[in-house]
Amino acid sequence: MLSCKELVANSSDFLDSQLNLRQRLAVRMHLAMCYRCRRFIRQMRLSQRVLRALPEQAIPELEELSARLAEQRRLQR
């Protein structure tokens, strides 16, 4: 059976459908028995969805806001 460490190492390939049948079955069997890894995979899927929803080009207003927030944080330290 796959260890948690092996699952994490294969997680990107699993989510991108890059594993062969044997590897996919090993991941699915591990996920069926491991709550922590199921939670990890759910978080990875959520992260993928959020990243895909981001605009491809930088938005100038967001860059300016980010710079101002970083400066305020630096001054508060």
PDB file of N, CA, C and O in Angstrom:
ATOM      1  N   MET A   1       0.840  -1.189   0.000  1.00  0.00           N
ATOM      2  CA  MET A   1       0.000   0.000   0.000  1.00  0.00           C
ATOM      3  C   MET A   1       0.878   1.243   0.000  1.00  0.00           C
ATOM      4  O   MET A   1       1.994   1.232   0.520  1.00  0.00           O
ATOM      5  N   LEU A   2       0.372   2.287  -0.576  1.00  0.00           N
ATOM      6  CA  LEU A   2       1.055   3.572  -0.656  1.00  0.00           C
ATOM      7  C   LEU A   2       1.148   4.207   0.725  1.00  0.00           C
ATOM      8  O   LEU A   2       0.201   4.138   1.508  1.00  0.00           O
ATOM      9  N   SER A   3       2.282   4.823   1.022  1.00  0.00           N
ATOM     10  CA  SER A   3       2.400   5.573   2.272  1.00  0.00           C
ATOM     11  C   SER A   3       1.893   6.992   2.028  1.00  0.00           C
ATOM     12  O   SER A   3       1.713   7.410   0.885  1.00  0.00           O
ATOM     13  N   CYS A   4       1.668   7.717   3.104  1.00  0.00           N
ATOM     14  CA  CYS A   4       1.221   9.112   2.979  1.00  0.00           C
ATOM     15  C   CYS A   4       2.263   9.938   2.229  1.00  0.00           C
ATOM     16  O   CYS A   4       1.920  10.785   1.404  1.00  0.00           O
ATOM     17  N   LYS A   5       3.521   9.687   2.519  1.00  0.00           N
ATOM     18  CA  LYS A   5       4.601  10.415   1.852  1.00  0.00           C
ATOM     19  C   LYS A   5       4.590  10.150   0.345  1.00  0.00           C
ATOM     20  O   LYS A   5       4.782  11.070  -0.449  1.00  0.00           O
ATOM     21  N   GLU A   6       4.366   8.902  -0.046  1.00  0.00           N
ATOM     22  CA  GLU A   6       4.295   8.564  -1.466  1.00  0.00           C
ATOM     23  C   GLU A   6       3.074   9.204  -2.121  1.00  0.00           C
ATOM     24  O   GLU A   6       3.147   9.650  -3.266  1.00  0.00           O
ATOM     25  N   LEU A   7       1.958   9.251  -1.405  1.00  0.00           N
ATOM     26  CA  LEU A   7       0.765   9.879  -1.956  1.00  0.00           C
ATOM     27  C   LEU A   7       1.018  11.358  -2.226  1.00  0.00           C
ATOM     28  O   LEU A   7       0.664  11.872  -3.287  1.00  0.00           O
ATOM     29  N   VAL A   8       1.628  12.034  -1.270  1.00  0.00           N
ATOM     30  CA  VAL A   8       1.926  13.457  -1.459  1.00  0.00           C
ATOM     31  C   VAL A   8       2.842  13.649  -2.664  1.00  0.00           C
ATOM     32  O   VAL A   8       2.650  14.573  -3.455  1.00  0.00           O
ATOM     33  N   ALA A   9       3.839  12.772  -2.801  1.00  0.00           N
ATOM     34  CA  ALA A   9       4.765  12.874  -3.926  1.00  0.00           C
ATOM     35  C   ALA A   9       4.058  12.681  -5.270  1.00  0.00           C
ATOM     36  O   ALA A   9       4.479  13.249  -6.278  1.00  0.00           O
ATOM     37  N   ASN A  10       2.995  11.891  -5.289  1.00  0.00           N
ATOM     38  CA  ASN A  10       2.255  11.610  -6.525  1.00  0.00           C
ATOM     39  C   ASN A  10       0.998  12.455  -6.682  1.00  0.00           C
ATOM     40  O   ASN A  10       0.273  12.301  -7.665  1.00  0.00           O
ATOM     41  N   SER A  11       0.732  13.334  -5.743  1.00  0.00           N
ATOM     42  CA  SER A  11      -0.548  14.043  -5.734  1.00  0.00           C
ATOM     43  C   SER A  11      -0.761  14.914  -6.969  1.00  0.00           C
ATOM     44  O   SER A  11      -1.862  14.930  -7.521  1.00  0.00           O
ATOM     45  N   SER A  12       0.259  15.635  -7.411  1.00  0.00           N
ATOM     46  CA  SER A  12       0.085  16.490  -8.595  1.00  0.00           C
ATOM     47  C   SER A  12      -0.214  15.664  -9.827  1.00  0.00           C
ATOM     48  O   SER A  12      -1.104  15.997 -10.609  1.00  0.00           O
ATOM     49  N   ASP A  13       0.536  14.580  -9.999  1.00  0.00           N
ATOM     50  CA  ASP A  13       0.275  13.707 -11.149  1.00  0.00           C
ATOM     51  C   ASP A  13      -1.116  13.087 -11.063  1.00  0.00           C
ATOM     52  O   ASP A  13      -1.788  12.934 -12.083  1.00  0.00           O
ATOM     53  N   PHE A  14      -1.550  12.732  -9.866  1.00  0.00           N
ATOM     54  CA  PHE A  14      -2.895  12.179  -9.681  1.00  0.00           C
ATOM     55  C   PHE A  14      -3.948  13.206 -10.076  1.00  0.00           C
ATOM     56  O   PHE A  14      -4.882  12.883 -10.810  1.00  0.00           O
ATOM     57  N   LEU A  15      -3.807  14.428  -9.600  1.00  0.00           N
ATOM     58  CA  LEU A  15      -4.793  15.464  -9.893  1.00  0.00           C
ATOM     59  C   LEU A  15      -4.792  15.867 -11.360  1.00  0.00           C
ATOM     60  O   LEU A  15      -5.814  16.299 -11.892  1.00  0.00           O
ATOM     61  N   ASP A  16      -3.638  15.723 -12.017  1.00  0.00           N
ATOM     62  CA  ASP A  16      -3.528  16.062 -13.439  1.00  0.00           C
ATOM     63  C   ASP A  16      -3.776  14.860 -14.347  1.00  0.00           C
ATOM     64  O   ASP A  16      -3.552  14.936 -15.555  1.00  0.00           O
ATOM     65  N   SER A  17      -4.238  13.750 -13.768  1.00  0.00           N
ATOM     66  CA  SER A  17      -4.534  12.509 -14.517  1.00  0.00           C
ATOM     67  C   SER A  17      -3.311  12.008 -15.283  1.00  0.00           C
ATOM     68  O   SER A  17      -3.425  11.589 -16.434  1.00  0.00           O
ATOM     69  N   GLN A  18      -2.157  12.050 -14.649  1.00  0.00           N
ATOM     70  CA  GLN A  18      -0.923  11.614 -15.294  1.00  0.00           C
ATOM     71  C   GLN A  18      -0.443  10.247 -14.802  1.00  0.00           C
ATOM     72  O   GLN A  18       0.618   9.784 -15.223  1.00  0.00           O
ATOM     73  N   LEU A  19      -1.196   9.602 -13.931  1.00  0.00           N
ATOM     74  CA  LEU A  19      -0.785   8.307 -13.393  1.00  0.00           C
ATOM     75  C   LEU A  19      -1.358   7.177 -14.235  1.00  0.00           C
ATOM     76  O   LEU A  19      -2.424   7.308 -14.837  1.00  0.00           O
ATOM     77  N   ASN A  20      -0.627   6.057 -14.267  1.00  0.00           N
ATOM     78  CA  ASN A  20      -1.161   4.889 -14.970  1.00  0.00           C
ATOM     79  C   ASN A  20      -2.220   4.228 -14.076  1.00  0.00           C
ATOM     80  O   ASN A  20      -2.419   4.634 -12.931  1.00  0.00           O
ATOM     81  N   LEU A  21      -2.887   3.216 -14.611  1.00  0.00           N
ATOM     82  CA  LEU A  21      -3.994   2.580 -13.895  1.00  0.00           C
ATOM     83  C   LEU A  21      -3.556   2.031 -12.540  1.00  0.00           C
ATOM     84  O   LEU A  21      -4.249   2.230 -11.542  1.00  0.00           O
ATOM     85  N   ARG A  22      -2.446   1.362 -12.492  1.00  0.00           N
ATOM     86  CA  ARG A  22      -1.966   0.778 -11.230  1.00  0.00           C
ATOM     87  C   ARG A  22      -1.712   1.859 -10.180  1.00  0.00           C
ATOM     88  O   ARG A  22      -2.087   1.710  -9.017  1.00  0.00           O
ATOM     89  N   GLN A  23      -1.075   2.940 -10.604  1.00  0.00           N
ATOM     90  CA  GLN A  23      -0.789   4.041  -9.671  1.00  0.00           C
ATOM     91  C   GLN A  23      -2.077   4.704  -9.185  1.00  0.00           C
ATOM     92  O   GLN A  23      -2.214   5.017  -8.002  1.00  0.00           O
ATOM     93  N   ARG A  24      -3.023   4.916 -10.108  1.00  0.00           N
ATOM     94  CA  ARG A  24      -4.300   5.522  -9.718  1.00  0.00           C
ATOM     95  C   ARG A  24      -5.031   4.654  -8.707  1.00  0.00           C
ATOM     96  O   ARG A  24      -5.596   5.163  -7.739  1.00  0.00           O
ATOM     97  N   LEU A  25      -5.023   3.360  -8.925  1.00  0.00           N
ATOM     98  CA  LEU A  25      -5.687   2.449  -7.991  1.00  0.00           C
ATOM     99  C   LEU A  25      -5.011   2.489  -6.617  1.00  0.00           C
ATOM    100  O   LEU A  25      -5.688   2.459  -5.590  1.00  0.00           O
ATOM    101  N   ALA A  26      -3.691   2.556  -6.602  1.00  0.00           N
ATOM    102  CA  ALA A  26      -2.967   2.628  -5.335  1.00  0.00           C
ATOM    103  C   ALA A  26      -3.322   3.916  -4.589  1.00  0.00           C
ATOM    104  O   ALA A  26      -3.516   3.904  -3.374  1.00  0.00           O
ATOM    105  N   VAL A  27      -3.405   5.026  -5.327  1.00  0.00           N
ATOM    106  CA  VAL A  27      -3.775   6.301  -4.702  1.00  0.00           C
ATOM    107  C   VAL A  27      -5.202   6.226  -4.178  1.00  0.00           C
ATOM    108  O   VAL A  27      -5.467   6.630  -3.046  1.00  0.00           O
ATOM    109  N   ARG A  28      -6.112   5.721  -4.981  1.00  0.00           N
ATOM    110  CA  ARG A  28      -7.516   5.637  -4.557  1.00  0.00           C
ATOM    111  C   ARG A  28      -7.694   4.723  -3.346  1.00  0.00           C
ATOM    112  O   ARG A  28      -8.499   5.019  -2.463  1.00  0.00           O
ATOM    113  N   MET A  29      -6.958   3.624  -3.298  1.00  0.00           N
ATOM    114  CA  MET A  29      -7.055   2.728  -2.159  1.00  0.00           C
ATOM    115  C   MET A  29      -6.539   3.431  -0.897  1.00  0.00           C
ATOM    116  O   MET A  29      -7.132   3.314   0.175  1.00  0.00           O
ATOM    117  N   HIS A  30      -5.437   4.154  -1.039  1.00  0.00           N
ATOM    118  CA  HIS A  30      -4.905   4.883   0.111  1.00  0.00           C
ATOM    119  C   HIS A  30      -5.908   5.939   0.578  1.00  0.00           C
ATOM    120  O   HIS A  30      -6.151   6.085   1.775  1.00  0.00           O
ATOM    121  N   LEU A  31      -6.485   6.670  -0.372  1.00  0.00           N
ATOM    122  CA  LEU A  31      -7.449   7.715  -0.015  1.00  0.00           C
ATOM    123  C   LEU A  31      -8.684   7.134   0.668  1.00  0.00           C
ATOM    124  O   LEU A  31      -9.284   7.781   1.527  1.00  0.00           O
ATOM    125  N   ALA A  32      -9.061   5.923   0.291  1.00  0.00           N
ATOM    126  CA  ALA A  32     -10.219   5.286   0.915  1.00  0.00           C
ATOM    127  C   ALA A  32      -9.980   5.007   2.398  1.00  0.00           C
ATOM    128  O   ALA A  32     -10.924   4.908   3.182  1.00  0.00           O
ATOM    129  N   MET A  33      -8.709   4.883   2.769  1.00  0.00           N
ATOM    130  CA  MET A  33      -8.394   4.528   4.157  1.00  0.00           C
ATOM    131  C   MET A  33      -7.760   5.656   4.969  1.00  0.00           C
ATOM    132  O   MET A  33      -7.596   5.512   6.181  1.00  0.00           O
ATOM    133  N   CYS A  34      -7.407   6.756   4.346  1.00  0.00           N
ATOM    134  CA  CYS A  34      -6.645   7.792   5.056  1.00  0.00           C
ATOM    135  C   CYS A  34      -7.364   9.143   4.997  1.00  0.00           C
ATOM    136  O   CYS A  34      -7.391   9.797   3.954  1.00  0.00           O
ATOM    137  N   TYR A  35      -7.933   9.543   6.109  1.00  0.00           N
ATOM    138  CA  TYR A  35      -8.670  10.802   6.179  1.00  0.00           C
ATOM    139  C   TYR A  35      -7.762  11.994   5.905  1.00  0.00           C
ATOM    140  O   TYR A  35      -8.150  12.919   5.191  1.00  0.00           O
ATOM    141  N   ARG A  36      -6.565  11.976   6.464  1.00  0.00           N
ATOM    142  CA  ARG A  36      -5.652  13.117   6.297  1.00  0.00           C
ATOM    143  C   ARG A  36      -5.277  13.328   4.830  1.00  0.00           C
ATOM    144  O   ARG A  36      -5.208  14.465   4.361  1.00  0.00           O
ATOM    145  N   CYS A  37      -5.042  12.259   4.127  1.00  0.00           N
ATOM    146  CA  CYS A  37      -4.698  12.395   2.712  1.00  0.00           C
ATOM    147  C   CYS A  37      -5.907  12.814   1.878  1.00  0.00           C
ATOM    148  O   CYS A  37      -5.761  13.561   0.910  1.00  0.00           O
ATOM    149  N   ARG A  38      -7.099  12.341   2.244  1.00  0.00           N
ATOM    150  CA  ARG A  38      -8.305  12.819   1.553  1.00  0.00           C
ATOM    151  C   ARG A  38      -8.445  14.317   1.734  1.00  0.00           C
ATOM    152  O   ARG A  38      -8.760  15.038   0.787  1.00  0.00           O
ATOM    153  N   ARG A  39      -8.212  14.786   2.953  1.00  0.00           N
ATOM    154  CA  ARG A  39      -8.288  16.221   3.232  1.00  0.00           C
ATOM    155  C   ARG A  39      -7.216  16.975   2.436  1.00  0.00           C
ATOM    156  O   ARG A  39      -7.479  18.056   1.910  1.00  0.00           O
ATOM    157  N   PHE A  40      -6.012  16.406   2.350  1.00  0.00           N
ATOM    158  CA  PHE A  40      -4.934  17.019   1.586  1.00  0.00           C
ATOM    159  C   PHE A  40      -5.318  17.144   0.109  1.00  0.00           C
ATOM    160  O   PHE A  40      -5.124  18.199  -0.496  1.00  0.00           O
ATOM    161  N   ILE A  41      -5.859  16.075  -0.467  1.00  0.00           N
ATOM    162  CA  ILE A  41      -6.250  16.100  -1.878  1.00  0.00           C
ATOM    163  C   ILE A  41      -7.381  17.100  -2.112  1.00  0.00           C
ATOM    164  O   ILE A  41      -7.389  17.803  -3.123  1.00  0.00           O
ATOM    165  N   ARG A  42      -8.337  17.167  -1.184  1.00  0.00           N
ATOM    166  CA  ARG A  42      -9.413  18.172  -1.309  1.00  0.00           C
ATOM    167  C   ARG A  42      -8.826  19.582  -1.324  1.00  0.00           C
ATOM    168  O   ARG A  42      -9.241  20.426  -2.119  1.00  0.00           O
ATOM    169  N   GLN A  43      -7.869  19.828  -0.449  1.00  0.00           N
ATOM    170  CA  GLN A  43      -7.238  21.154  -0.391  1.00  0.00           C
ATOM    171  C   GLN A  43      -6.466  21.442  -1.683  1.00  0.00           C
ATOM    172  O   GLN A  43      -6.487  22.566  -2.185  1.00  0.00           O
ATOM    173  N   MET A  44      -5.798  20.444  -2.209  1.00  0.00           N
ATOM    174  CA  MET A  44      -5.069  20.620  -3.473  1.00  0.00           C
ATOM    175  C   MET A  44      -6.037  20.935  -4.619  1.00  0.00           C
ATOM    176  O   MET A  44      -5.752  21.787  -5.460  1.00  0.00           O
ATOM    177  N   ARG A  45      -7.177  20.246  -4.648  1.00  0.00           N
ATOM    178  CA  ARG A  45      -8.173  20.518  -5.698  1.00  0.00           C
ATOM    179  C   ARG A  45      -8.724  21.935  -5.568  1.00  0.00           C
ATOM    180  O   ARG A  45      -8.910  22.630  -6.567  1.00  0.00           O
ATOM    181  N   LEU A  46      -8.980  22.353  -4.346  1.00  0.00           N
ATOM    182  CA  LEU A  46      -9.458  23.715  -4.117  1.00  0.00           C
ATOM    183  C   LEU A  46      -8.409  24.729  -4.572  1.00  0.00           C
ATOM    184  O   LEU A  46      -8.744  25.726  -5.211  1.00  0.00           O
ATOM    185  N   SER A  47      -7.165  24.480  -4.250  1.00  0.00           N
ATOM    186  CA  SER A  47      -6.084  25.373  -4.673  1.00  0.00           C
ATOM    187  C   SER A  47      -6.007  25.462  -6.193  1.00  0.00           C
ATOM    188  O   SER A  47      -5.818  26.546  -6.745  1.00  0.00           O
ATOM    189  N   GLN A  48      -6.153  24.328  -6.866  1.00  0.00           N
ATOM    190  CA  GLN A  48      -6.145  24.331  -8.326  1.00  0.00           C
ATOM    191  C   GLN A  48      -7.277  25.189  -8.884  1.00  0.00           C
ATOM    192  O   GLN A  48      -7.068  25.976  -9.807  1.00  0.00           O
ATOM    193  N   ARG A  49      -8.484  25.035  -8.319  1.00  0.00           N
ATOM    194  CA  ARG A  49      -9.636  25.812  -8.800  1.00  0.00           C
ATOM    195  C   ARG A  49      -9.409  27.307  -8.589  1.00  0.00           C
ATOM    196  O   ARG A  49      -9.724  28.114  -9.464  1.00  0.00           O
ATOM    197  N   VAL A  50      -8.870  27.673  -7.446  1.00  0.00           N
ATOM    198  CA  VAL A  50      -8.623  29.086  -7.161  1.00  0.00           C
ATOM    199  C   VAL A  50      -7.592  29.637  -8.137  1.00  0.00           C
ATOM    200  O   VAL A  50      -7.781  30.722  -8.688  1.00  0.00           O
ATOM    201  N   LEU A  51      -6.510  28.907  -8.356  1.00  0.00           N
ATOM    202  CA  LEU A  51      -5.473  29.380  -9.273  1.00  0.00           C
ATOM    203  C   LEU A  51      -5.987  29.493 -10.698  1.00  0.00           C
ATOM    204  O   LEU A  51      -5.614  30.416 -11.423  1.00  0.00           O
ATOM    205  N   ARG A  52      -6.838  28.566 -11.103  1.00  0.00           N
ATOM    206  CA  ARG A  52      -7.397  28.637 -12.458  1.00  0.00           C
ATOM    207  C   ARG A  52      -8.360  29.804 -12.612  1.00  0.00           C
ATOM    208  O   ARG A  52      -8.558  30.302 -13.720  1.00  0.00           O
ATOM    209  N   ALA A  53      -8.953  30.239 -11.522  1.00  0.00           N
ATOM    210  CA  ALA A  53      -9.910  31.345 -11.576  1.00  0.00           C
ATOM    211  C   ALA A  53      -9.224  32.711 -11.602  1.00  0.00           C
ATOM    212  O   ALA A  53      -9.861  33.716 -11.916  1.00  0.00           O
ATOM    213  N   LEU A  54      -7.959  32.752 -11.279  1.00  0.00           N
ATOM    214  CA  LEU A  54      -7.242  34.027 -11.279  1.00  0.00           C
ATOM    215  C   LEU A  54      -7.077  34.539 -12.705  1.00  0.00           C
ATOM    216  O   LEU A  54      -6.948  33.748 -13.640  1.00  0.00           O
ATOM    217  N   PRO A  55      -7.079  35.858 -12.872  1.00  0.00           N
ATOM    218  CA  PRO A  55      -6.860  36.400 -14.216  1.00  0.00           C
ATOM    219  C   PRO A  55      -5.439  36.089 -14.686  1.00  0.00           C
ATOM    220  O   PRO A  55      -4.508  36.020 -13.884  1.00  0.00           O
ATOM    221  N   GLU A  56      -5.291  35.902 -15.999  1.00  0.00           N
ATOM    222  CA  GLU A  56      -3.977  35.569 -16.539  1.00  0.00           C
ATOM    223  C   GLU A  56      -3.033  36.763 -16.530  1.00  0.00           C
ATOM    224  O   GLU A  56      -1.830  36.603 -16.325  1.00  0.00           O
ATOM    225  N   GLN A  57      -3.564  37.947 -16.750  1.00  0.00           N
ATOM    226  CA  GLN A  57      -2.725  39.140 -16.755  1.00  0.00           C
ATOM    227  C   GLN A  57      -2.852  39.853 -15.415  1.00  0.00           C
ATOM    228  O   GLN A  57      -3.907  39.849 -14.781  1.00  0.00           O
ATOM    229  N   ALA A  58      -1.760  40.456 -15.008  1.00  0.00           N
ATOM    230  CA  ALA A  58      -1.764  41.206 -13.760  1.00  0.00           C
ATOM    231  C   ALA A  58      -2.701  42.414 -13.887  1.00  0.00           C
ATOM    232  O   ALA A  58      -2.756  43.060 -14.934  1.00  0.00           O
ATOM    233  N   ILE A  59      -3.413  42.699 -12.842  1.00  0.00           N
ATOM    234  CA  ILE A  59      -4.306  43.851 -12.811  1.00  0.00           C
ATOM    235  C   ILE A  59      -3.562  44.962 -12.079  1.00  0.00           C
ATOM    236  O   ILE A  59      -3.212  44.798 -10.910  1.00  0.00           O
ATOM    237  N   PRO A  60      -3.315  46.096 -12.747  1.00  0.00           N
ATOM    238  CA  PRO A  60      -2.494  47.160 -12.140  1.00  0.00           C
ATOM    239  C   PRO A  60      -2.993  47.609 -10.765  1.00  0.00           C
ATOM    240  O   PRO A  60      -2.189  47.864  -9.868  1.00  0.00           O
ATOM    241  N   GLU A  61      -4.307  47.705 -10.595  1.00  0.00           N
ATOM    242  CA  GLU A  61      -4.839  48.150  -9.309  1.00  0.00           C
ATOM    243  C   GLU A  61      -4.465  47.170  -8.194  1.00  0.00           C
ATOM    244  O   GLU A  61      -4.169  47.583  -7.072  1.00  0.00           O
ATOM    245  N   LEU A  62      -4.479  45.886  -8.506  1.00  0.00           N
ATOM    246  CA  LEU A  62      -4.123  44.883  -7.507  1.00  0.00           C
ATOM    247  C   LEU A  62      -2.637  44.949  -7.172  1.00  0.00           C
ATOM    248  O   LEU A  62      -2.250  44.764  -6.018  1.00  0.00           O
ATOM    249  N   GLU A  63      -1.813  45.208  -8.166  1.00  0.00           N
ATOM    250  CA  GLU A  63      -0.379  45.325  -7.925  1.00  0.00           C
ATOM    251  C   GLU A  63      -0.097  46.524  -7.017  1.00  0.00           C
ATOM    252  O   GLU A  63       0.724  46.436  -6.104  1.00  0.00           O
ATOM    253  N   GLU A  64      -0.772  47.633  -7.269  1.00  0.00           N
ATOM    254  CA  GLU A  64      -0.604  48.822  -6.448  1.00  0.00           C
ATOM    255  C   GLU A  64      -1.084  48.570  -5.018  1.00  0.00           C
ATOM    256  O   GLU A  64      -0.404  48.936  -4.060  1.00  0.00           O
ATOM    257  N   LEU A  65      -2.240  47.953  -4.876  1.00  0.00           N
ATOM    258  CA  LEU A  65      -2.780  47.642  -3.563  1.00  0.00           C
ATOM    259  C   LEU A  65      -1.838  46.704  -2.802  1.00  0.00           C
ATOM    260  O   LEU A  65      -1.585  46.896  -1.613  1.00  0.00           O
ATOM    261  N   SER A  66      -1.332  45.705  -3.491  1.00  0.00           N
ATOM    262  CA  SER A  66      -0.407  44.761  -2.876  1.00  0.00           C
ATOM    263  C   SER A  66       0.842  45.470  -2.379  1.00  0.00           C
ATOM    264  O   SER A  66       1.323  45.184  -1.283  1.00  0.00           O
ATOM    265  N   ALA A  67       1.364  46.377  -3.164  1.00  0.00           N
ATOM    266  CA  ALA A  67       2.568  47.121  -2.776  1.00  0.00           C
ATOM    267  C   ALA A  67       2.288  47.997  -1.556  1.00  0.00           C
ATOM    268  O   ALA A  67       3.114  48.077  -0.647  1.00  0.00           O
ATOM    269  N   ARG A  68       1.121  48.656  -1.532  1.00  0.00           N
ATOM    270  CA  ARG A  68       0.777  49.501  -0.381  1.00  0.00           C
ATOM    271  C   ARG A  68       0.616  48.679   0.889  1.00  0.00           C
ATOM    272  O   ARG A  68       1.086  49.080   1.954  1.00  0.00           O
ATOM    273  N   LEU A  69      -0.053  47.521   0.781  1.00  0.00           N
ATOM    274  CA  LEU A  69      -0.231  46.658   1.943  1.00  0.00           C
ATOM    275  C   LEU A  69       1.105  46.132   2.457  1.00  0.00           C
ATOM    276  O   LEU A  69       1.329  46.059   3.666  1.00  0.00           O
ATOM    277  N   ALA A  70       1.985  45.767   1.534  1.00  0.00           N
ATOM    278  CA  ALA A  70       3.313  45.291   1.940  1.00  0.00           C
ATOM    279  C   ALA A  70       4.080  46.396   2.648  1.00  0.00           C
ATOM    280  O   ALA A  70       4.773  46.138   3.632  1.00  0.00           O
ATOM    281  N   GLU A  71       3.963  47.618   2.160  1.00  0.00           N
ATOM    282  CA  GLU A  71       4.650  48.757   2.800  1.00  0.00           C
ATOM    283  C   GLU A  71       4.086  49.023   4.190  1.00  0.00           C
ATOM    284  O   GLU A  71       4.845  49.266   5.128  1.00  0.00           O
ATOM    285  N   GLN A  72       2.762  48.980   4.330  1.00  0.00           N
ATOM    286  CA  GLN A  72       2.152  49.169   5.659  1.00  0.00           C
ATOM    287  C   GLN A  72       2.582  48.093   6.623  1.00  0.00           C
ATOM    288  O   GLN A  72       2.866  48.377   7.787  1.00  0.00           O
ATOM    289  N   ARG A  73       2.635  46.877   6.163  1.00  0.00           N
ATOM    290  CA  ARG A  73       3.061  45.785   7.022  1.00  0.00           C
ATOM    291  C   ARG A  73       4.517  45.959   7.445  1.00  0.00           C
ATOM    292  O   ARG A  73       4.870  45.697   8.595  1.00  0.00           O
ATOM    293  N   ARG A  74       5.352  46.398   6.522  1.00  0.00           N
ATOM    294  CA  ARG A  74       6.761  46.619   6.830  1.00  0.00           C
ATOM    295  C   ARG A  74       6.914  47.713   7.876  1.00  0.00           C
ATOM    296  O   ARG A  74       7.749  47.601   8.773  1.00  0.00           O
ATOM    297  N   LEU A  75       6.113  48.774   7.768  1.00  0.00           N
ATOM    298  CA  LEU A  75       6.186  49.892   8.716  1.00  0.00           C
ATOM    299  C   LEU A  75       5.683  49.507  10.098  1.00  0.00           C
ATOM    300  O   LEU A  75       6.132  50.075  11.094  1.00  0.00           O
ATOM    301  N   GLN A  76       4.755  48.547  10.180  1.00  0.00           N
ATOM    302  CA  GLN A  76       4.199  48.131  11.462  1.00  0.00           C
ATOM    303  C   GLN A  76       5.163  47.251  12.249  1.00  0.00           C
ATOM    304  O   GLN A  76       4.978  47.073  13.453  1.00  0.00           O
ATOM    305  N   ARG A  77       6.155  46.714  11.623  1.00  0.00           N
ATOM    306  CA  ARG A  77       7.093  45.827  12.327  1.00  0.00           C
ATOM    307  C   ARG A  77       8.063  46.585  13.128  1.00  0.00           C
ATOM    308  O   ARG A  77       8.921  45.992  13.782  1.00  0.00           O
TER     309      ARG A  77
END
